[in-house]
Amino acid sequence: MKKISSLVIAFVLVSSLVVTPSGMAAEKNFNIRTVGHLESITSETEYNEATGEEITTEKHGVDVKGMFNVNEKLFSAKIKNLEQGISYNLIGELDKVLSEDQAYYFIGKDSNNDLIQFEAIVEKVSDNDYKSTINIYEYLENNEEPINANTFIFDGNSSEIKKYRIETERKPIVLSLSNNALKSFSEEDSYYSDLQGGSGEGYRYLIQGPETTHIDAGNNYAFRWGTKIKDIETKLKKEGIDYTGYHDIVDFRTRVYTNAPLVFNTVEPISNSTTEFQIPMYLGQYVGTQFITVRAHDVTITGSGTDNLLYKLTWNSAYSPSGYLDERKFDVNPKSAPGFVVKYFMDTPSSISTGSKKVNFNGYFKYRSKYNSYSLLLNYYTEITHSDYYTIKIIK
C-alpha cells in the first residue's frame, strides 16, 4: 500500500443509515462479521525426557474483534487485538468498487494516529452477510515505508489450537572431524557440531556449537533459520487467497534467553549498524565449512551482555521485490545467496554449578505474499513464531 499523503476524512456514523444532503435515506450499512483473526502461527515445543516425546502446540491465528459501520461510500471500524490489547479506530472512504454489489476497496487512517493507515476489502458472502480483509500499516514521521504491517481477517473464524506428538531422542549430533573436512580448524573444536535442529510450519532452524562448556568460560554458537514457502502457500490456498507466487520476509527475529546464570554477547552482527555480515557454518562432509551471508535493511540488537538477547532484522519495500528468503537445505552450498543466521557468545560465570542448563529460544518470520483480489495486487502478511529450548552441559 502506498502511503496516503493527504486524506481528509470528517464523518461520524451514528446509525445504520447515512442521510444524504437531500434528507433521503442512503446506503444501508454492511453487516460485517465481527469475529476474526490476525494471520499467524505460533508454535511451542516441549520435550519429555521420561517418555522421549516432543509435544508441539500450534496456535493458528490471533483473536481479534471488530465493530463496523460501513456502507458503499464510508468505512468506520474499531478493531482490537484480544491477545495484545492493541486497538485501532479506522476511518476511511471508498477508493474503488471491485465488483458491483459484491466487493469494495477502502483506504483510510486511524483517527487517533495519522501514522497508522489501512486498506480494506469488504466482500459480500450472502444477503446481509459480509466479510472483510484489512491490512494495517504503521509508519514513522517522514518515512515513506511502513515499519510494521499486519493482515486482519474478519470472516467469523477465530484462532485454532493444534497439538502434535513425536517420539524423538534429543541428543546433539557430534560431527567427526577426522575426514579433514575442516582443515583450517582444530579437531577438538566443536563449534561446528550440530547441537540441535528442527522444523515446523513455515520455519526450519539449526544451532551449531559445543554441547559442553566449562565453568568461568564460554563458547560461540551459530543460529540459522530457514523459510518454507510451500507451507505458506498451502495456508493461503486453504484461506482461498489467489497468491501470485511472490513471497519474501520483511521481519526476522531470533531470541535466546535463560533463567540460568548465563550471559549472551552478540558476535555477528556486532552492532545495529552492521547490516551485512557473514557467519561460518559446517554444511556436511561434501560441502565443508562455508560462510552464510546476511544482508538486512535494518538491524536492532537488544540485551547483549544479559541473559536475554534479541536480534531483529527487517527489510522494506525499498528492496521490493526483494524476494529475501532462504529455501535451501542446510547442507547445500549457499554461495553468495543471503540467508538468516546470527552468532553469539555464551559466557559462564565462576559461580555457576555443573550440570545441564536450559537455554530457551524463539524465532519469528513475517512473510509478505503478493495476491490478486479482483483488479488489485495486494500484500498478505503471515506471522510465524516458534519457541523451544536446547540444553548445555556445564563442566569443571
Summary of the structure (lengths in Angstrom):
residues: 396
radius of gyration: 24.5
end to end distance: 57.0
largest distance: 88.6
contacts: 1218
relative contact order: 0.16
helix: 3%
strand: 58%
